[in-house]
Amino acid sequence: MTAYDKAISLLSIREHTEKEIRNKLQQRSFSADDIEDAIERIKREGFLSEERFAEVFVRSRLRKLPEGRSLLLSRLKERGCPDDVSRSAVSLAWEREDYLEPLTLYLDELVRKKGEEGAYATLRRKGFSSSEIKMAKTVLSERTADESE
């Protein structure tokens, strides 16, 4: 299997950053030249996209276990995503309020498990601002009121 074939195989499973692909190909002992050629080719062919990775990553993290902006930016940086791409993906998610529904559901779960103070403390540690938590609390309160009618 060539470095290019392995890169395509990895990208068929999930999106990756260039750094992740590079590291995985190095771990499989491909030569530096083969790795460079493979990365340039998959970028040129549109199979590797930092922007697409960042958008998918943010959406997935918000859906599975919501985290605030700063934590998402940190996780993207760990994976080698360029800062401008990371900031853009997170900003887009916040502009569209993609975080609000998962945050609301998570808040509801945390309040039942830890009480209101414990829930708020957890969400602050997860990087959510007081205003974001307040917005989620408002949405949750409205739902509770609608269900009781």
DRENTORKOL-800580 format. One record per atom (N, C-alpha, C): atom name; residue number from 1; residue in one letter; x, y, z. Coordinates in pm, whole numbers, padded with zeros to 5 digits. Example, Ala and Ser with C-alpha at 12.3 -4.5 7.8 and 13.67 -1.06 7.14 Angstrom:
+-------+-----+---------+--------+--------+--------+
| atomo | num | residuo |     px |     py |     pz |
+-------+-----+---------+--------+--------+--------+
|     N |   1 |       A |  01319 | -00569 |  00780 |
|    CA |   1 |       A |  01230 | -00450 |  00780 |
|     C |   1 |       A |  01320 | -00330 |  00780 |
|     N |   2 |       S |  01285 | -00225 |  00708 |
|    CA |   2 |       S |  01367 | -00106 |  00714 |
|     C |   2 |       S |  01290 |  00003 |  00787 |
+-------+-----+---------+--------+--------+--------+
***
This chain:
+-------+-----+---------+--------+--------+--------+
| atomo | num | residuo |     px |     py |     pz |
+-------+-----+---------+--------+--------+--------+
|     N |   1 |       M |  00085 | -00118 |  00000 |
|    CA |   1 |       M |  00000 |  00000 |  00000 |
|     C |   1 |       M |  00090 |  00124 |  00000 |
|     N |   2 |       T |  00057 |  00219 | -00084 |
|    CA |   2 |       T |  00135 |  00344 | -00092 |
|     C |   2 |       T |  00089 |  00441 |  00017 |
|     N |   3 |       A |  00168 |  00545 |  00038 |
|    CA |   3 |       A |  00131 |  00648 |  00136 |
|     C |   3 |       A |  00001 |  00714 |  00094 |
|     N |   4 |       Y | -00015 |  00738 | -00035 |
|    CA |   4 |       Y | -00139 |  00798 | -00086 |
|     C |   4 |       Y | -00258 |  00707 | -00057 |
|     N |   5 |       D | -00245 |  00578 | -00085 |
|    CA |   5 |       D | -00355 |  00483 | -00059 |
|     C |   5 |       D | -00392 |  00480 |  00089 |
|     N |   6 |       K | -00290 |  00481 |  00175 |
|    CA |   6 |       K | -00316 |  00479 |  00319 |
|     C |   6 |       K | -00385 |  00608 |  00362 |
|     N |   7 |       A | -00342 |  00721 |  00308 |
|    CA |   7 |       A | -00406 |  00849 |  00342 |
|     C |   7 |       A | -00553 |  00848 |  00300 |
|     N |   8 |       I | -00580 |  00799 |  00180 |
|    CA |   8 |       I | -00719 |  00789 |  00132 |
|     C |   8 |       I | -00799 |  00696 |  00222 |
|     N |   9 |       S | -00738 |  00587 |  00262 |
|    CA |   9 |       S | -00806 |  00492 |  00352 |
|     C |   9 |       S | -00841 |  00559 |  00486 |
|     N |  10 |       L | -00748 |  00634 |  00540 |
|    CA |  10 |       L | -00773 |  00705 |  00667 |
|     C |  10 |       L | -00885 |  00807 |  00651 |
|     N |  11 |       L | -00882 |  00880 |  00540 |
|    CA |  11 |       L | -00984 |  00983 |  00516 |
|     C |  11 |       L | -01120 |  00924 |  00483 |
|     N |  12 |       S | -01124 |  00799 |  00442 |
|    CA |  12 |       S | -01253 |  00736 |  00415 |
|     C |  12 |       S | -01326 |  00701 |  00545 |
|     N |  13 |       I | -01252 |  00694 |  00654 |
|    CA |  13 |       I | -01310 |  00663 |  00784 |
|     C |  13 |       I | -01365 |  00790 |  00850 |
|     N |  14 |       R | -01284 |  00898 |  00848 |
|    CA |  14 |       R | -01326 |  01026 |  00904 |
|     C |  14 |       R | -01235 |  01135 |  00850 |
|     N |  15 |       E | -01276 |  01259 |  00869 |
|    CA |  15 |       E | -01193 |  01372 |  00831 |
|     C |  15 |       E | -01070 |  01376 |  00923 |
|     N |  16 |       H | -00960 |  01422 |  00870 |
|    CA |  16 |       H | -00836 |  01438 |  00946 |
|     C |  16 |       H | -00773 |  01572 |  00911 |
|     N |  17 |       T | -00685 |  01619 |  00999 |
|    CA |  17 |       T | -00602 |  01734 |  00966 |
|     C |  17 |       T | -00478 |  01683 |  00893 |
|     N |  18 |       E | -00409 |  01775 |  00831 |
|    CA |  18 |       E | -00284 |  01739 |  00764 |
|     C |  18 |       E | -00186 |  01681 |  00867 |
|     N |  19 |       K | -00182 |  01741 |  00985 |
|    CA |  19 |       K | -00092 |  01694 |  01090 |
|     C |  19 |       K | -00123 |  01549 |  01128 |
|     N |  20 |       E | -00251 |  01516 |  01142 |
|    CA |  20 |       E | -00289 |  01379 |  01178 |
|     C |  20 |       E | -00248 |  01280 |  01069 |
|     N |  21 |       I | -00275 |  01316 |  00944 |
|    CA |  21 |       I | -00238 |  01227 |  00833 |
|     C |  21 |       I | -00087 |  01208 |  00830 |
|     N |  22 |       R | -00015 |  01318 |  00841 |
|    CA |  22 |       R |  00132 |  01312 |  00840 |
|     C |  22 |       R |  00183 |  01220 |  00951 |
|     N |  23 |       N |  00131 |  01237 |  01072 |
|    CA |  23 |       N |  00174 |  01154 |  01185 |
|     C |  23 |       N |  00143 |  01006 |  01162 |
|     N |  24 |       K |  00025 |  00978 |  01112 |
|    CA |  24 |       K | -00014 |  00838 |  01090 |
|     C |  24 |       K |  00070 |  00774 |  00980 |
|     N |  25 |       L |  00104 |  00850 |  00878 |
|    CA |  25 |       L |  00189 |  00795 |  00772 |
|     C |  25 |       L |  00332 |  00776 |  00823 |
|     N |  26 |       Q |  00380 |  00865 |  00906 |
|    CA |  26 |       Q |  00514 |  00850 |  00964 |
|     C |  26 |       Q |  00520 |  00726 |  01053 |
|     N |  27 |       Q |  00412 |  00704 |  01130 |
|    CA |  27 |       Q |  00407 |  00586 |  01217 |
|     C |  27 |       Q |  00412 |  00456 |  01137 |
|     N |  28 |       R |  00369 |  00463 |  01012 |
|    CA |  28 |       R |  00370 |  00345 |  00926 |
|     C |  28 |       R |  00496 |  00339 |  00840 |
|     N |  29 |       S |  00594 |  00421 |  00877 |
|    CA |  29 |       S |  00728 |  00419 |  00818 |
|     C |  29 |       S |  00735 |  00453 |  00670 |
|     N |  30 |       F |  00645 |  00536 |  00621 |
|    CA |  30 |       F |  00657 |  00584 |  00484 |
|     C |  30 |       F |  00767 |  00689 |  00481 |
|     N |  31 |       S |  00834 |  00702 |  00369 |
|    CA |  31 |       S |  00942 |  00800 |  00357 |
|     C |  31 |       S |  00885 |  00942 |  00358 |
|     N |  32 |       A |  00969 |  01036 |  00395 |
|    CA |  32 |       A |  00927 |  01177 |  00400 |
|     C |  32 |       A |  00880 |  01224 |  00263 |
|     N |  33 |       D |  00949 |  01184 |  00158 |
|    CA |  33 |       D |  00910 |  01223 |  00022 |
|     C |  33 |       D |  00775 |  01165 | -00017 |
|     N |  34 |       D |  00753 |  01037 |  00017 |
|    CA |  34 |       D |  00624 |  00974 | -00014 |
|     C |  34 |       D |  00509 |  01041 |  00062 |
|     N |  35 |       I |  00536 |  01079 |  00187 |
|    CA |  35 |       I |  00435 |  01146 |  00268 |
|     C |  35 |       I |  00401 |  01282 |  00208 |
|     N |  36 |       E |  00503 |  01358 |  00172 |
|    CA |  36 |       E |  00481 |  01490 |  00111 |
|     C |  36 |       E |  00402 |  01478 | -00018 |
|     N |  37 |       D |  00441 |  01382 | -00103 |
|    CA |  37 |       D |  00371 |  01362 | -00231 |
|     C |  37 |       D |  00225 |  01324 | -00206 |
|     N |  38 |       A |  00201 |  01234 | -00110 |
|    CA |  38 |       A |  00065 |  01190 | -00080 |
|     C |  38 |       A | -00020 |  01306 | -00028 |
|     N |  39 |       I |  00037 |  01386 |  00061 |
|    CA |  39 |       I | -00038 |  01498 |  00119 |
|     C |  39 |       I | -00070 |  01603 |  00012 |
|     N |  40 |       E |  00028 |  01634 | -00069 |
|    CA |  40 |       E |  00003 |  01731 | -00176 |
|     C |  40 |       E | -00106 |  01680 | -00270 |
|     N |  41 |       R | -00103 |  01552 | -00301 |
|    CA |  41 |       R | -00202 |  01496 | -00393 |
|     C |  41 |       R | -00343 |  01495 | -00332 |
|     N |  42 |       I | -00356 |  01453 | -00208 |
|    CA |  42 |       I | -00491 |  01449 | -00148 |
|     C |  42 |       I | -00545 |  01590 | -00126 |
|     N |  43 |       K | -00457 |  01687 | -00103 |
|    CA |  43 |       K | -00503 |  01826 | -00092 |
|     C |  43 |       K | -00550 |  01876 | -00229 |
|     N |  44 |       R | -00471 |  01850 | -00330 |
|    CA |  44 |       R | -00503 |  01893 | -00466 |
|     C |  44 |       R | -00634 |  01831 | -00514 |
|     N |  45 |       E | -00657 |  01706 | -00478 |
|    CA |  45 |       E | -00778 |  01635 | -00520 |
|     C |  45 |       E | -00899 |  01666 | -00432 |
|     N |  46 |       G | -00878 |  01743 | -00326 |
|    CA |  46 |       G | -00989 |  01785 | -00240 |
|     C |  46 |       G | -01029 |  01685 | -00133 |
|     N |  47 |       F | -00947 |  01582 | -00112 |
|    CA |  47 |       F | -00979 |  01483 | -00009 |
|     C |  47 |       F | -00940 |  01529 |  00130 |
|     N |  48 |       L | -00844 |  01620 |  00138 |
|    CA |  48 |       L | -00799 |  01672 |  00266 |
|     C |  48 |       L | -00835 |  01819 |  00275 |
|     N |  49 |       S | -00916 |  01852 |  00374 |
|    CA |  49 |       S | -00960 |  01990 |  00392 |
|     C |  49 |       S | -00963 |  02022 |  00540 |
|     N |  50 |       E | -00878 |  02115 |  00581 |
|    CA |  50 |       E | -00876 |  02158 |  00721 |
|     C |  50 |       E | -01010 |  02221 |  00759 |
|     N |  51 |       E | -01069 |  02297 |  00666 |
|    CA |  51 |       E | -01198 |  02363 |  00692 |
|     C |  51 |       E | -01307 |  02260 |  00717 |
|     N |  52 |       R | -01311 |  02160 |  00632 |
|    CA |  52 |       R | -01413 |  02055 |  00647 |
|     C |  52 |       R | -01391 |  01979 |  00777 |
|     N |  53 |       F | -01264 |  01948 |  00808 |
|    CA |  53 |       F | -01233 |  01880 |  00934 |
|     C |  53 |       F | -01285 |  01961 |  01052 |
|     N |  54 |       A | -01254 |  02090 |  01054 |
|    CA |  54 |       A | -01291 |  02175 |  01167 |
|     C |  54 |       A | -01443 |  02182 |  01184 |
|     N |  55 |       E | -01515 |  02198 |  01074 |
|    CA |  55 |       E | -01661 |  02206 |  01083 |
|     C |  55 |       E | -01722 |  02076 |  01134 |
|     N |  56 |       V | -01674 |  01964 |  01082 |
|    CA |  56 |       V | -01724 |  01833 |  01125 |
|     C |  56 |       V | -01688 |  01809 |  01271 |
|     N |  57 |       F | -01566 |  01843 |  01309 |
|    CA |  57 |       F | -01520 |  01823 |  01446 |
|     C |  57 |       F | -01605 |  01903 |  01545 |
|     N |  58 |       V | -01626 |  02030 |  01515 |
|    CA |  58 |       V | -01704 |  02116 |  01605 |
|     C |  58 |       V | -01846 |  02062 |  01618 |
|     N |  59 |       R | -01908 |  02030 |  01506 |
|    CA |  59 |       R | -02045 |  01978 |  01508 |
|     C |  59 |       R | -02053 |  01848 |  01589 |
|     N |  60 |       S | -01957 |  01761 |  01570 |
|    CA |  60 |       S | -01955 |  01634 |  01642 |
|     C |  60 |       S | -01935 |  01654 |  01793 |
|     N |  61 |       R | -01840 |  01738 |  01830 |
|    CA |  61 |       R | -01815 |  01762 |  01972 |
|     C |  61 |       R | -01936 |  01826 |  02040 |
|     N |  62 |       L | -02000 |  01917 |  01971 |
|    CA |  62 |       L | -02119 |  01981 |  02029 |
|     C |  62 |       L | -02230 |  01879 |  02049 |
|     N |  63 |       R | -02245 |  01790 |  01955 |
|    CA |  63 |       R | -02352 |  01691 |  01961 |
|     C |  63 |       R | -02326 |  01586 |  02069 |
|     N |  64 |       K | -02202 |  01541 |  02082 |
|    CA |  64 |       K | -02171 |  01432 |  02175 |
|     C |  64 |       K | -02158 |  01478 |  02319 |
|     N |  65 |       L | -02078 |  01580 |  02341 |
|    CA |  65 |       L | -02055 |  01631 |  02476 |
|     C |  65 |       L | -02019 |  01778 |  02462 |
|     N |  66 |       P | -02118 |  01865 |  02472 |
|    CA |  66 |       P | -02097 |  02008 |  02443 |
|     C |  66 |       P | -01980 |  02070 |  02520 |
|     N |  67 |       E | -01905 |  02151 |  02446 |
|    CA |  67 |       E | -01794 |  02226 |  02505 |
|     C |  67 |       E | -01800 |  02368 |  02451 |
|     N |  68 |       G | -01749 |  02460 |  02530 |
|    CA |  68 |       G | -01748 |  02600 |  02491 |
|     C |  68 |       G | -01640 |  02630 |  02388 |
|     N |  69 |       R | -01641 |  02756 |  02344 |
|    CA |  69 |       R | -01550 |  02800 |  02239 |
|     C |  69 |       R | -01403 |  02771 |  02269 |
|     N |  70 |       S | -01359 |  02812 |  02387 |
|    CA |  70 |       S | -01216 |  02801 |  02419 |
|     C |  70 |       S | -01170 |  02656 |  02420 |
|     N |  71 |       L | -01252 |  02568 |  02472 |
|    CA |  71 |       L | -01215 |  02427 |  02476 |
|     C |  71 |       L | -01214 |  02367 |  02336 |
|     N |  72 |       L | -01310 |  02403 |  02253 |
|    CA |  72 |       L | -01312 |  02355 |  02115 |
|     C |  72 |       L | -01189 |  02404 |  02039 |
|     N |  73 |       L | -01155 |  02531 |  02058 |
|    CA |  73 |       L | -01036 |  02585 |  01991 |
|     C |  73 |       L | -00910 |  02512 |  02035 |
|     N |  74 |       S | -00902 |  02481 |  02163 |
|    CA |  74 |       S | -00787 |  02409 |  02216 |
|     C |  74 |       S | -00779 |  02268 |  02156 |
|     N |  75 |       R | -00891 |  02201 |  02147 |
|    CA |  75 |       R | -00893 |  02064 |  02092 |
|     C |  75 |       R | -00856 |  02065 |  01942 |
|     N |  76 |       L | -00902 |  02165 |  01870 |
|    CA |  76 |       L | -00866 |  02176 |  01729 |
|     C |  76 |       L | -00716 |  02201 |  01713 |
|     N |  77 |       K | -00662 |  02285 |  01799 |
|    CA |  77 |       K | -00519 |  02314 |  01795 |
|     C |  77 |       K | -00437 |  02188 |  01821 |
|     N |  78 |       E | -00481 |  02107 |  01918 |
|    CA |  78 |       E | -00412 |  01980 |  01950 |
|     C |  78 |       E | -00404 |  01890 |  01827 |
|     N |  79 |       R | -00504 |  01898 |  01742 |
|    CA |  79 |       R | -00509 |  01812 |  01624 |
|     C |  79 |       R | -00438 |  01873 |  01503 |
|     N |  80 |       G | -00383 |  01993 |  01523 |
|    CA |  80 |       G | -00306 |  02055 |  01417 |
|     C |  80 |       G | -00385 |  02140 |  01321 |
|     N |  81 |       C | -00504 |  02174 |  01357 |
|    CA |  81 |       C | -00586 |  02259 |  01271 |
|     C |  81 |       C | -00536 |  02404 |  01281 |
|     N |  82 |       P | -00517 |  02471 |  01168 |
|    CA |  82 |       P | -00470 |  02610 |  01171 |
|     C |  82 |       P | -00563 |  02700 |  01253 |
|     N |  83 |       D | -00505 |  02795 |  01323 |
|    CA |  83 |       D | -00582 |  02884 |  01411 |
|     C |  83 |       D | -00696 |  02956 |  01339 |
|     N |  84 |       D | -00669 |  03011 |  01221 |
|    CA |  84 |       D | -00772 |  03085 |  01150 |
|     C |  84 |       D | -00888 |  02995 |  01110 |
|     N |  85 |       V | -00858 |  02873 |  01071 |
|    CA |  85 |       V | -00962 |  02777 |  01033 |
|     C |  85 |       V | -01043 |  02737 |  01156 |
|     N |  86 |       S | -00975 |  02714 |  01266 |
|    CA |  86 |       S | -01042 |  02677 |  01392 |
|     C |  86 |       S | -01136 |  02787 |  01438 |
|     N |  87 |       R | -01085 |  02910 |  01440 |
|    CA |  87 |       R | -01167 |  03023 |  01484 |
|     C |  87 |       R | -01289 |  03041 |  01393 |
|     N |  88 |       S | -01270 |  03023 |  01265 |
|    CA |  88 |       S | -01379 |  03038 |  01170 |
|     C |  88 |       S | -01488 |  02933 |  01193 |
|     N |  89 |       A | -01448 |  02808 |  01213 |
|    CA |  89 |       A | -01545 |  02699 |  01233 |
|     C |  89 |       A | -01623 |  02719 |  01363 |
|     N |  90 |       V | -01553 |  02757 |  01469 |
|    CA |  90 |       V | -01620 |  02779 |  01599 |
|     C |  90 |       V | -01711 |  02901 |  01590 |
|     N |  91 |       S | -01663 |  03008 |  01530 |
|    CA |  91 |       S | -01746 |  03129 |  01515 |
|     C |  91 |       S | -01873 |  03099 |  01436 |
|     N |  92 |       L | -01861 |  03022 |  01330 |
|    CA |  92 |       L | -01977 |  02986 |  01249 |
|     C |  92 |       L | -02079 |  02907 |  01332 |
|     N |  93 |       A | -02031 |  02814 |  01412 |
|    CA |  93 |       A | -02121 |  02736 |  01497 |
|     C |  93 |       A | -02193 |  02825 |  01598 |
|     N |  94 |       W | -02122 |  02925 |  01649 |
|    CA |  94 |       W | -02184 |  03016 |  01746 |
|     C |  94 |       W | -02280 |  03113 |  01678 |
|     N |  95 |       E | -02245 |  03158 |  01559 |
|    CA |  95 |       E | -02336 |  03246 |  01484 |
|     C |  95 |       E | -02468 |  03175 |  01455 |
|     N |  96 |       R | -02460 |  03048 |  01421 |
|    CA |  96 |       R | -02580 |  02970 |  01390 |
|     C |  96 |       R | -02646 |  02914 |  01516 |
|     N |  97 |       E | -02582 |  02940 |  01631 |
|    CA |  97 |       E | -02628 |  02888 |  01760 |
|     C |  97 |       E | -02641 |  02736 |  01760 |
|     N |  98 |       D | -02548 |  02669 |  01691 |
|    CA |  98 |       D | -02545 |  02523 |  01689 |
|     C |  98 |       D | -02519 |  02464 |  01828 |
|     N |  99 |       Y | -02462 |  02542 |  01916 |
|    CA |  99 |       Y | -02429 |  02496 |  02050 |
|     C |  99 |       Y | -02550 |  02495 |  02143 |
|     N | 100 |       L | -02654 |  02574 |  02112 |
|    CA | 100 |       L | -02761 |  02599 |  02208 |
|     C | 100 |       L | -02844 |  02475 |  02240 |
|     N | 101 |       E | -02886 |  02401 |  02140 |
|    CA | 101 |       E | -02967 |  02282 |  02167 |
|     C | 101 |       E | -02890 |  02176 |  02245 |
|     N | 102 |       P | -02767 |  02140 |  02203 |
|    CA | 102 |       P | -02692 |  02043 |  02283 |
|     C | 102 |       P | -02663 |  02094 |  02424 |
|     N | 103 |       L | -02634 |  02222 |  02436 |
|    CA | 103 |       L | -02608 |  02280 |  02568 |
|     C | 103 |       L | -02732 |  02272 |  02656 |
|     N | 104 |       T | -02847 |  02299 |  02599 |
|    CA | 104 |       T | -02973 |  02292 |  02675 |
|     C | 104 |       T | -02998 |  02150 |  02725 |
|     N | 105 |       L | -02980 |  02053 |  02639 |
|    CA | 105 |       L | -03000 |  01912 |  02679 |
|     C | 105 |       L | -02899 |  01871 |  02787 |
|     N | 106 |       Y | -02775 |  01915 |  02770 |
|    CA | 106 |       Y | -02671 |  01883 |  02867 |
|     C | 106 |       Y | -02699 |  01951 |  03000 |
|     N | 107 |       L | -02744 |  02074 |  02996 |
|    CA | 107 |       L | -02780 |  02146 |  03118 |
|     C | 107 |       L | -02890 |  02072 |  03193 |
|     N | 108 |       D | -02992 |  02030 |  03121 |
|    CA | 108 |       D | -03103 |  01956 |  03182 |
|     C | 108 |       D | -03051 |  01830 |  03253 |
|     N | 109 |       E | -02965 |  01756 |  03185 |
|    CA | 109 |       E | -02908 |  01634 |  03242 |
|     C | 109 |       E | -02824 |  01666 |  03366 |
|     N | 110 |       L | -02742 |  01768 |  03356 |
|    CA | 110 |       L | -02655 |  01804 |  03469 |
|     C | 110 |       L | -02733 |  01854 |  03589 |
|     N | 111 |       V | -02839 |  01932 |  03565 |
|    CA | 111 |       V | -02920 |  01982 |  03677 |
|     C | 111 |       V | -02981 |  01865 |  03753 |
|     N | 112 |       R | -03028 |  01765 |  03680 |
|    CA | 112 |       R | -03086 |  01648 |  03747 |
|     C | 112 |       R | -02982 |  01570 |  03827 |
|     N | 113 |       K | -02859 |  01564 |  03776 |
|    CA | 113 |       K | -02754 |  01486 |  03842 |
|     C | 113 |       K | -02684 |  01563 |  03954 |
|     N | 114 |       K | -02656 |  01692 |  03931 |
|    CA | 114 |       K | -02570 |  01768 |  04022 |
|     C | 114 |       K | -02637 |  01886 |  04088 |
|     N | 115 |       G | -02760 |  01914 |  04050 |
|    CA | 115 |       G | -02825 |  02035 |  04099 |
|     C | 115 |       G | -02781 |  02153 |  04015 |
|     N | 116 |       E | -02847 |  02266 |  04036 |
|    CA | 116 |       E | -02822 |  02383 |  03953 |
|     C | 116 |       E | -02679 |  02437 |  03967 |
|     N | 117 |       E | -02632 |  02450 |  04090 |
|    CA | 117 |       E | -02497 |  02503 |  04112 |
|     C | 117 |       E | -02391 |  02413 |  04051 |
|     N | 118 |       G | -02406 |  02282 |  04071 |
|    CA | 118 |       G | -02310 |  02186 |  04015 |
|     C | 118 |       G | -02311 |  02187 |  03863 |
|     N | 119 |       A | -02431 |  02201 |  03808 |
|    CA | 119 |       A | -02445 |  02206 |  03661 |
|     C | 119 |       A | -02375 |  02328 |  03606 |
|     N | 120 |       Y | -02398 |  02443 |  03668 |
|    CA | 120 |       Y | -02336 |  02566 |  03620 |
|     C | 120 |       Y | -02184 |  02559 |  03632 |
|     N | 121 |       A | -02135 |  02505 |  03741 |
|    CA | 121 |       A | -01990 |  02492 |  03760 |
|     C | 121 |       A | -01930 |  02402 |  03652 |
|     N | 122 |       T | -01996 |  02293 |  03622 |
|    CA | 122 |       T | -01948 |  02202 |  03518 |
|     C | 122 |       T | -01945 |  02271 |  03382 |
|     N | 123 |       L | -02050 |  02343 |  03351 |
|    CA | 123 |       L | -02058 |  02411 |  03222 |
|     C | 123 |       L | -01954 |  02523 |  03211 |
|     N | 124 |       R | -01925 |  02590 |  03320 |
|    CA | 124 |       R | -01821 |  02693 |  03318 |
|     C | 124 |       R | -01685 |  02629 |  03292 |
|     N | 125 |       R | -01660 |  02512 |  03356 |
|    CA | 125 |       R | -01535 |  02440 |  03333 |
|     C | 125 |       R | -01525 |  02393 |  03188 |
|     N | 126 |       K | -01639 |  02367 |  03127 |
|    CA | 126 |       K | -01643 |  02322 |  02987 |
|     C | 126 |       K | -01628 |  02438 |  02890 |
|     N | 127 |       G | -01612 |  02559 |  02943 |
|    CA | 127 |       G | -01583 |  02673 |  02859 |
|     C | 127 |       G | -01702 |  02756 |  02815 |
|     N | 128 |       F | -01820 |  02731 |  02871 |
|    CA | 128 |       F | -01936 |  02811 |  02834 |
|     C | 128 |       F | -01942 |  02937 |  02917 |
|     N | 129 |       S | -01984 |  03046 |  02856 |
|    CA | 129 |       S | -01996 |  03174 |  02925 |
|     C | 129 |       S | -02126 |  03176 |  03007 |
|     N | 130 |       S | -02132 |  03268 |  03098 |
|    CA | 130 |       S | -02253 |  03284 |  03179 |
|     C | 130 |       S | -02374 |  03315 |  03091 |
|     N | 131 |       S | -02354 |  03397 |  02989 |
|    CA | 131 |       S | -02467 |  03433 |  02901 |
|     C | 131 |       S | -02514 |  03313 |  02820 |
|     N | 132 |       E | -02423 |  03227 |  02778 |
|    CA | 132 |       E | -02463 |  03106 |  02704 |
|     C | 132 |       E | -02541 |  03010 |  02795 |
|     N | 133 |       I | -02494 |  02996 |  02917 |
|    CA | 133 |       I | -02564 |  02910 |  03012 |
|     C | 133 |       I | -02702 |  02967 |  03043 |
|     N | 134 |       K | -02709 |  03098 |  03060 |
|    CA | 134 |       K | -02837 |  03165 |  03088 |
|     C | 134 |       K | -02935 |  03144 |  02973 |
|     N | 135 |       M | -02884 |  03152 |  02849 |
|    CA | 135 |       M | -02970 |  03130 |  02733 |
|     C | 135 |       M | -03024 |  02987 |  02733 |
|     N | 136 |       A | -02938 |  02891 |  02763 |
|    CA | 136 |       A | -02981 |  02751 |  02769 |
|     C | 136 |       A | -03083 |  02731 |  02881 |
|     N | 137 |       K | -03062 |  02797 |  02994 |
|    CA | 137 |       K | -03156 |  02789 |  03105 |
|     C | 137 |       K | -03292 |  02844 |  03065 |
|     N | 138 |       T | -03293 |  02954 |  02990 |
|    CA | 138 |       T | -03418 |  03014 |  02942 |
|     C | 138 |       T | -03491 |  02917 |  02851 |
|     N | 139 |       V | -03419 |  02857 |  02757 |
|    CA | 139 |       V | -03481 |  02760 |  02665 |
|     C | 139 |       V | -03539 |  02643 |  02745 |
|     N | 140 |       L | -03463 |  02595 |  02842 |
|    CA | 140 |       L | -03508 |  02483 |  02925 |
|     C | 140 |       L | -03633 |  02521 |  03006 |
|     N | 141 |       S | -03634 |  02640 |  03061 |
|    CA | 141 |       S | -03750 |  02687 |  03138 |
|     C | 141 |       S | -03874 |  02697 |  03051 |
|     N | 142 |       E | -03856 |  02747 |  02928 |
|    CA | 142 |       E | -03969 |  02758 |  02835 |
|     C | 142 |       E | -04024 |  02621 |  02799 |
|     N | 143 |       R | -03935 |  02525 |  02780 |
|    CA | 143 |       R | -03981 |  02389 |  02747 |
|     C | 143 |       R | -04056 |  02328 |  02864 |
|     N | 144 |       T | -04004 |  02347 |  02984 |
|    CA | 144 |       T | -04069 |  02293 |  03102 |
|     C | 144 |       T | -04207 |  02354 |  03119 |
|     N | 145 |       A | -04218 |  02484 |  03094 |
|    CA | 145 |       A | -04348 |  02553 |  03105 |
|     C | 145 |       A | -04444 |  02501 |  02999 |
|     N | 146 |       D | -04396 |  02480 |  02876 |
|    CA | 146 |       D | -04481 |  02428 |  02769 |
|     C | 146 |       D | -04530 |  02286 |  02799 |
|     N | 147 |       E | -04443 |  02204 |  02858 |
|    CA | 147 |       E | -04480 |  02066 |  02889 |
|     C | 147 |       E | -04582 |  02058 |  03002 |
|     N | 148 |       S | -04579 |  02153 |  03093 |
|    CA | 148 |       S | -04671 |  02148 |  03206 |
|     C | 148 |       S | -04810 |  02204 |  03173 |
|     N | 149 |       E | -04820 |  02267 |  03057 |
|    CA | 149 |       E | -04952 |  02323 |  03019 |
|     C | 149 |       E | -05043 |  02217 |  02961 |
+-------+-----+---------+--------+--------+--------+
***
